Amino acid sequence: MRRYIAECLKFRAESHLCKCCRSNDAFQIAFCYKTGFGVERSEEQALIWLEKSERTDIEDEIELARSERGRLYWNDRIDSLIGGGHLTVLDYSTEYRKTKSLEISETEYIREIRDMEKALGEGHTIVFVLKDILASIYHDSGDFKRSEELRIELWAELDSDSLYGPEHRVTLDALGNLCAELHYQGKHQEAEKRGRQALEGSERVLGMEHPFTMTTANILAAALQYQGKYQEAETMERRVLEGREKSLGKEHHSTLVTVSNLALLLRDQGKYPEAEEMNQRALEGRKRVLGKGHPDTLGSLLNQVAIFESQGKYEAAENIARAILEEAEETLGSEHPFVLTIINNLGVILRYQRKYTEAEVVYRRALEGRENTLGKEHLSTLATVNNLAVVLRNQGKYKAAEEMSQKALEGYEKLLGEEHPSTLSTASNLALVYECQGKYEAAEEMYRRALERFEKTLGKEYPSTLTTASNLASLLGNMEEYVAAEEMYRRVLDGRERVLGKEHPKTKDAANNLASVLQRQGKYKK
């Protein structure tokens, strides 16, 4: 956009019939070259255009721009318009991806930040805004390390700046974005810490019912949910829902997003009737407000699939998934990212029904589409690679399954690091492939490595930690190490009872597994 503005100014400065207009446009181009706005900073070009403008006060304008370093182009009125659905914040990185210009944009932003810092100063608001967008570009490019580093740097600069400080709206926004980045990378404990800090500050400065405060609470609730802290997450989501219903109405887009989030949170706790009811509310609201074919409406249907799937209602889940897929393909096209997500999820449902051959075909279709549209190293592509590995293992195609699991693991390690939950879950899947081939030592080593890192990064009662512990217990049982298997199963059962409750299906599975290993030892009374 800034490049386009500079190009338009050049065209007007050279072609406008009005001499005064040409002069003003030439002066603005001189300002662009002086600051690096939309063009590479050049004192020589600035001087050329300044002469064309027949003005000499460029330094005065630069000084005025420097003096307004803390000026915000955002206020409560804009927040209100966004909250009311009258304005939409542009997602720059998504737009750049659509136009296939992410890499070019990254280079341009780095150059522009450098130029603006020289011209206006490192602490200028425009510099902070550009850094925030660059962090988003890094994230969307899959460079999560640089995205996190830049978000930490930006927040620290704002936090220590005398003009902003720890409780300024811009600082809190930077902290909230850092929380979201950490959560996305699976660093949920650190995300929780930063999220609480941002929420407390936002409540003091803006109040609980402010749109920004409620968005921050949503991010924090997600970080709690992924750690298995379901009760606190549910309390927070209900609080956000109440606030949004009061300030925005029951069928506002943001309200329905919270309803949808709450439905999945209830599903994770095994509260299926309430989860279905909440999701139905989101679905009906989106149908009325957005229409049947809108991606968000289809997303609610996809959530219904997930809720049915969790209850073992696979046939109903499959029927809905196929209906969503047909409608989404018609409205969005066969290679739209959302369509490919539906195809991937359909593969999961087919696998749960042991329709392995059909699931493999579906996964390969999703993989081909994601490689074409997103690239071979995109996280969504790697998720499909991992899913395909699982269904290959289910069919006894162990060599192919091992190759696919290894490919997914290497991709996750490169993008997310060795301790990210997705990396560790993939390592656990690879261990299962080893186990199926009788490579027990390699499997045990992989399970224990994944378990140790899950415990270190997410805690002993994180859902994936308990799943990995259960897989290790099963392996130990197969190796006839029943005492060790019993100890591990007891740990899984205790954790699931505390986190999920005694009646949750996963808790009952853990109890059955423990009973089985006790029976193998002849401990029938226990």
Phi, psi and omega in degrees: 000315181294322177297320180295319178299315180298319179296319179296319179297319178299313181299315180294320182296334182262344188233350184293140181288332182277122181296318179298319179295318179299320180297314180297318180293321178296322179295320179293324176294320177301319178296318179301314180291330180289327184254341184088024180278106177076352178218161177289134184301130182209115178295324181296311179294324178300319180293320179299312182286332177293320177296321178295329181282341182062031176238161182231004188264030183297321181294327177296319180292321178296317181295322176298318178296320178296320183292341180260032186297335181260007182290131181259137175258039185207135179212183182297330179295318178294318176304317181296319180293321177293314179300328180275000178082013182270340176230149177237133178280127181290129174270097188301312185297324178295318179296320179294323178295319180301322181268009178055041183234025182299313184295317179297318181297320179302311180299319182294318180293319178300316179297316184293321177298315179300314182293316182294323178297321179292320186278317189249345180108150185294334184264018182283145181305319181298322178297317179298318180297316180296322178295321179298316179293320179298321177299321178295322179295316176303314182299312183290339177276355181087008178266073188291328180298311180291326177298313179297315181300317181290323179292322176295315179299314182297313180297317181297320179297314181292319182299325183264356182283132183296333181279334182253282179087173189296336185247018175283148182304318182294320178296316180295324177296317179296322179291321177296320177294323176296317177302315180297320179296315180296319179297316181299325182278001179084009178269066192291326179294316178292323177297319178299316180300311181290325179295318178296320179298315180293320182293316179299317179295317181294322178296320180292317187276317189249336184096155186294329186271003177290139181307319180295319179298316182291326176295318178298319178297323177299315180295317180296319179300321178296318179296323177292318180301316183288347174265001181081012178271067192292319184296314179294320178297318180295317178301318181292316179297320179293325177295317177296318181299315179299317180295319181288324176298320182289316186270332187244336184105161187287340183243018174289150182308312182295323177297316181291330174299316180294320177301316180296316178299318181295324179300316181289327176295319177294322177300316181299334179269000181079014179269069192292316179301317179291324178297316179297317180297317181293319180293324178296323178297315178298318182297311181296320179297318180289326176299315182291317187276319188252336183102160186294326186267002181292142180307323179293323177295315177296328177296322177295322176296322179294325175296323177297322175302314181297321180292316176298316181302317180296334180268359182082014178272066190290322181296315178296319179297318180296317181299316179294316181300319180293323179293319178297316182300316180298316181290319182293320178297323181292321185268330187248340183100156189288342182245018174292140181308322180293320178298318180293329175295317178298316180299315179300315181293325176298321176301320179299314181297317179297321179296318179298332178271006181064027173269067193293320181297315180293321179298320179298316179300315181295314179298319180294326176294315179297320181295315179299316180296317182290323177295322180290318187266327186249337183103159185288340184251013176287149183300320179295323177296316180295325178298319179290322175302315180296317179297320179296322177300319181296315183288331174293320176297318179301331180269002180080012178271069193291322180297313179294322180296318179296318179297316180294317179298318180295320178298315179295317181298314179298321179295316179294319179299321181292316184277320191246344183097168187284345185249009177287144180306321179294321177297315183290323177295322178293321176299321178295321177295321178295322177300322179294324176297316177301316182300316180297335179267004180080012179271069190295320181296315178296321180295314181298317179300318181292317178299313183294324177296315179296317182297315180300319182285326174300314181298318182294316187270329188234349177101163186287342183247013174295140185309315181289332175298314181292324177296316179294321177298322178294318178297320178295319178299319178298317178298314180299323177296317178295333178273003179066025173265072193291325181296314179294321178296317179300315180301318182290319179296322178298319178299317179297315181297314179300316181296315182290327176296319180290318186277316189254339185095161186290338186265357180291142181307321181292327176293318179295323176298318180297320179296318179295320178296319178295317179301321181295316182287330174293320179298321179297335180267000181080015179270069189290325183292327182287000000 
